[in-house]
């Protein structure tokens, strides 16, 4: 039976292009895809890139019989950054929405984001607050995203990648993900967007981000932190040829040696935080000591050292209080930390 004109219009000229990259995501892929297909706003195409999965992910994707799904099968594993760019090349809707393969979008996410974007035409990038969930899907905590990141974006990523919606015209203007970045590709892009356009977050949680304790190795944490610093350097003045070559050759020790004192402090603050999240407490304490030696007056680090006396729970409590304190200051005094 052929499609009606209304059905063809909705599928062939969607308002939103949802992009997802999948690599061996069988554990939670079914629920993740279903959370998109069950959105209250239905006028979208769903572009899924299978990055050469070796588990049952391809079969799970094929099990969904929905005309809105478009599948790209990579011939080789190319990683998240390049896979997302592959999806963006075929996306032709007015808005782009992200979704990660093990996370969940709440049913009214697109409806609320789209309503805000169409009411605030000056906003190019819109994220949401989130619920952090464990491997079983149980809510661990609620995180309120900074409503108006503004210049504070240079201090750290204020967006949860899977939750964002942005205007396709802006990507056509400034370019897509920078394929030099294996990690923090989203942060580097948000920094580029925010140079020319406004970027906001909804304070209502519309996305469930899955957190795996003990999921990230120490070497990967170091590399991820370095790419955060590199994204900031790129936004401030660009990367020189030597640094670009070092990135391509994974010469992160050489990159570190050329960082300024303040950049080293930020780097170790990032690694310390992520070591705690992944139960590498000994490494976290070592980085806290390094930060103290570099800058004894770093309040964030000193609070972390004091909180570490109570172990991981103490540090978690301090981090959550800091987020809440930052949110309250913005709501009452419009202060941005």
C-alpha positions in Angstrom: 0.0 0.0 0.0 1.5 3.4 -1.0 2.1 6.3 1.3 -0.3 9.2 1.5 0.8 12.6 0.4 0.9 13.7 4.1 3.0 10.7 5.1 5.4 11.3 2.2 5.8 15.0 3.1 6.5 14.1 6.8 9.2 11.5 5.8 10.8 13.2 2.8 10.8 16.7 4.2 11.2 16.3 8.0 11.6 19.2 10.4 14.3 17.4 12.5 17.2 15.1 11.5 18.1 12.9 14.5 21.7 11.5 14.3 23.1 8.6 16.2 26.3 6.7 15.8 26.4 3.0 17.0 29.3 0.8 17.8 28.6 -2.4 19.7 25.7 -0.8 21.6 23.5 -3.9 21.8 23.0 -3.6 25.6 20.8 -0.5 25.5 20.2 0.1 21.8 16.6 -1.1 21.7 15.5 1.3 24.4 17.5 4.2 23.0 16.0 3.8 19.5 12.5 3.4 20.9 12.8 6.6 23.0 13.3 8.5 19.7 10.5 6.7 17.8 8.1 7.3 20.7 8.6 11.1 20.8 5.4 13.2 21.0 6.8 15.2 18.0 6.9 12.9 15.1 8.1 14.9 12.1 11.7 13.7 11.9 14.1 11.5 10.1 16.3 9.2 12.2 19.8 8.7 10.7 21.7 5.8 12.4 25.3 5.2 11.5 26.5 1.6 12.3 30.3 2.0 12.7 31.1 -1.6 11.9 29.6 -3.2 15.0 30.6 -6.8 15.8 27.7 -7.5 18.2 24.0 -7.7 17.5 23.6 -3.9 17.0 22.9 -4.3 13.2 20.2 -6.8 13.8 18.6 -4.6 16.5 18.5 -1.6 14.1 16.9 -3.7 11.4 14.3 -5.0 13.7 12.6 -1.5 13.8 10.2 -1.2 10.9 9.8 2.6 10.7 10.2 4.6 7.5 11.8 7.5 9.5 14.9 5.4 10.1 17.8 5.7 7.6 20.8 3.5 8.2 24.4 4.2 7.1 26.7 1.1 7.3 30.3 2.1 7.5 32.7 -0.1 5.6 35.3 0.2 8.4 35.3 1.5 11.9 36.0 5.3 11.7 35.0 6.5 15.2 32.3 8.8 16.5 33.5 12.1 15.0 33.6 11.0 11.4 30.5 8.9 11.8 28.5 11.9 13.0 29.8 13.9 10.0 28.6 11.1 7.7 25.2 11.4 9.2 25.2 15.2 8.8 26.1 14.9 5.1 22.8 13.3 4.4 20.7 15.2 6.9 18.5 17.8 5.3 16.1 18.9 8.0 16.0 22.4 9.5 17.1 21.2 12.9 19.7 18.6 14.0 19.1 16.6 17.2 21.7 14.2 18.8 21.1 10.9 20.5 23.6 8.5 22.0 23.1 4.8 21.6 22.9 3.9 25.2 20.9 7.0 26.5 17.2 7.8 26.6 15.3 10.8 25.4 12.2 11.6 27.4 9.0 11.5 25.2 8.5 15.3 25.0 12.1 16.2 24.5 11.8 17.2 20.8 8.5 19.0 21.3 9.9 21.2 24.1 13.2 21.9 22.4 11.5 22.7 19.0 9.0 25.0 20.7 11.8 27.0 22.4 13.9 27.2 19.2 11.0 28.5 17.1 10.2 31.1 19.8 13.8 32.2 20.2 15.2 32.6 16.7 18.4 34.0 18.0 19.3 30.7 19.7 21.4 28.3 17.5 22.2 25.6 20.0 19.9 24.2 22.7 20.7 21.6 25.2 18.7 20.2 28.2 19.3 19.3 31.8 19.6 15.5 32.4 19.0 12.6 34.7 22.0 10.4 35.2 21.1 6.8 35.1 23.0 3.6 35.9 23.4 0.5 33.8 19.9 -0.7 34.9 18.3 2.6 34.0 17.7 3.7 37.6 18.1 7.4 38.2 21.2 8.3 40.2 20.9 12.1 40.2 19.5 15.1 38.4 21.9 17.6 36.8 20.6 21.1 36.0 22.5 22.5 33.0 23.7 26.1 32.9 20.7 28.0 31.4 22.9 30.6 29.7 26.5 29.4 29.4 27.8 32.5 27.6 31.5 33.1 28.1 31.6 30.4 30.8 31.7 27.9 28.1 35.4 28.5 27.7 35.8 27.3 31.3 34.2 23.9 30.5 31.6 22.1 28.5 28.1 23.2 29.7 26.2 20.9 27.3 25.4 17.2 27.4 26.1 16.0 23.9 23.2 13.7 23.3 20.7 16.2 24.5 21.4 19.0 22.0 19.4 20.4 19.2 20.9 22.9 16.8 20.1 24.7 13.5 21.3 23.0 10.4 21.9 26.4 8.8 24.5 27.2 11.5 26.4 24.0 10.7 26.3 24.9 7.0 27.9 28.3 8.0 30.6 27.2 10.4 31.2 23.5 9.5 30.5 20.2 11.2 32.5 18.3 13.7 36.3 18.8 13.6 37.7 15.4 12.7 41.0 16.2 14.3 39.2 15.7 17.6 38.7 12.1 18.7 37.2 13.3 22.0 35.5 16.6 22.9 34.4 17.0 19.3 31.1 18.3 20.6 32.8 20.8 22.9 35.0 22.1 20.1 31.9 22.6 17.9 29.9 24.3 20.7 32.7 26.8 21.2 32.6 27.6 17.4 28.8 28.0 17.5 28.9 30.3 20.6 31.4 32.7 18.9 28.7 33.8 16.5 25.4 32.7 18.0 23.6 32.3 21.2 23.6 28.9 23.0 21.2 28.0 25.8 20.1 25.0 28.0 16.7 24.1 29.2 16.7 23.6 32.9 14.1 20.8 32.7 15.7 17.4 32.4 14.6 15.8 29.0 17.4 13.3 28.6 18.7 10.3 30.5 22.5 9.9 30.3 23.8 6.5 31.2 26.8 6.4 33.5 29.1 3.4 33.8 31.2 3.3 36.9 34.7 2.0 36.3 34.1 2.3 32.5 37.0 4.5 31.5 40.6 3.6 31.7 43.2 6.0 33.1 45.0 6.5 29.7 41.7 7.4 28.0 40.8 9.9 30.8 44.2 11.7 30.1 43.5 11.8 26.4 39.9 13.1 26.9 41.2 15.8 29.2 43.8 16.9 26.7 41.2 17.3 24.0 39.2 19.6 26.3 42.3 21.8 26.7 42.9 21.7 22.9 39.3 22.7 22.2 39.8 25.7 24.4 43.1 26.6 22.8 41.5 26.2 19.3 38.7 28.6 20.3 41.0 31.2 21.8 43.6 31.4 19.0 43.7 28.3 17.0 46.2 25.4 17.0 49.7 25.8 15.4 51.0 23.3 12.9 53.3 21.6 15.4 50.4 20.9 17.8 48.2 19.6 15.0 51.0 17.2 14.0 51.3 16.1 17.6 47.6 15.4 17.8 47.7 13.3 14.6 50.6 11.3 16.1 49.1 11.1 19.6 52.1 12.8 21.1 50.2 14.0 24.2 53.2 14.2 26.5 54.8 16.7 24.1 51.5 18.7 24.0 51.4 18.7 27.8 54.9 20.1 28.1 53.9 23.1 25.9 50.9 23.9 28.0 50.8 27.1 30.1 50.6 26.9 33.9 46.9 27.7 33.9 46.2 25.1 31.2 48.0 22.5 33.2 45.9 23.4 36.2 42.7 23.0 34.2 44.0 19.7 32.7 44.7 18.1 36.1 41.4 19.4 37.5 39.6 17.6 34.7 41.5 14.4 35.1 41.1 14.4 38.9 37.3 14.8 38.5 37.1 12.0 35.9 39.4 9.7 37.9 36.9 10.0 40.9 34.0 9.3 38.6 35.7 6.1 37.5 37.0 5.0 40.9 40.7 5.7 40.2 41.0 7.4 43.6 44.8 7.1 43.9 45.3 8.8 40.6 42.8 11.5 41.5 44.7 12.3 44.7 47.9 12.5 42.7 46.4 15.0 40.3 45.0 17.1 43.2 48.5 17.3 44.7 49.8 18.4 41.3 47.2 21.1 41.0 48.1 22.3 44.5 51.7 22.6 43.6 50.9 24.5 40.5 48.3 26.8 42.1 47.8 26.5 45.9 44.9 29.0 45.7 42.8 26.9 43.3 39.5 26.8 45.3 38.0 24.0 43.3 41.0 21.8 43.9 41.2 22.6 47.6 37.6 21.7 48.1 38.2 18.4 46.3 41.2 17.7 48.5 39.1 18.3 51.7 36.2 16.3 50.3 38.5 13.4 49.5 38.9 12.8 53.2 35.4 11.4 53.0 36.2 9.3 49.9 34.3 9.3 46.6 31.0 10.2 48.2 32.5 13.3 49.7 33.8 14.5 46.4 30.5 13.7 44.6 28.7 15.8 47.3 31.1 18.8 46.7 30.7 18.6 42.9 26.9 18.5 43.2 26.8 21.4 45.7 29.0 23.4 43.3 26.6 22.8 40.4 23.7 23.8 42.5 25.4 26.8 43.9 26.3 27.9 40.4 22.7 27.5 39.3 21.3 29.4 42.3 23.7 32.3 41.7 22.6 32.5 38.1 18.9 32.4 38.9 19.1 35.0 41.7 21.9 37.3 40.7 22.5 36.3 37.0 26.1 35.5 38.0 27.9 33.1 35.6 30.6 30.9 37.1 
